[in-house]
Amino acid sequence: MSEQQEQAGRTHTVRPRWTWVGLLVMLVGLVLVGIGISLTTWTWAVPGLVLFAVGGGVALYGGLIYDVRGGSSARAQMQEVVEGREYEFPGAGTKRSEEELKQDVRRRWLDDDEQ
């Protein structure tokens, strides 16, 4: 029983700003690795590998694995990055009551005047 209670409180923090910054750093790292491979030199490849690893760490810190919200426009995602928003999502195996789910749906999807 205590295991269920422990799972109910687990959440994951998603930070879109950190996620996008990490992905961009990883992309720069991949470009440097590509340049290093095409020039057959470690001078470009090693910093590229380091940037790729650092970018991966930053993206994981930002919650890349848990950032699964869909349906938002590019403008909305950019606004989240600019404002530095953070979101909490329930962990895997989390169980919620039906009443809690209904409240969450109303809060997220229905306009204030429809509640």
Residue pairs with C-beta under 8 A, 6 or more apart in sequence:
4 95
7 91
7 93
7 94
7 95
8 94
8 95
8 96
10 90
10 91
10 93
10 94
11 88
11 89
11 90
11 91
12 63
12 66
12 88
12 89
12 90
12 91
13 63
13 86
13 87
13 88
14 62
14 63
14 66
14 67
14 69
14 86
14 87
14 88
14 89
15 61
15 62
15 63
15 84
15 85
15 86
16 62
16 67
16 77
16 80
16 81
16 85
16 87
17 62
17 80
17 81
17 84
17 85
18 58
18 59
18 61
18 62
18 63
19 59
19 62
19 63
19 64
19 67
20 62
20 81
21 55
21 58
21 59
21 62
22 55
22 56
22 57
22 58
22 59
22 60
22 61
22 62
22 64
23 55
23 59
23 64
24 55
25 51
25 52
25 54
25 55
25 58
26 51
26 52
26 55
26 56
26 59
27 55
28 48
28 51
28 55
29 47
29 48
29 49
29 50
29 51
29 52
29 53
29 54
29 55
30 48
30 52
31 48
32 44
32 45
32 47
32 48
32 51
33 44
33 45
33 48
33 49
33 52
34 48
35 44
35 45
35 48
36 42
36 43
36 44
36 45
36 46
36 48
37 45
63 87
66 89
68 89
69 87
72 80
90 96
96 104
106 115
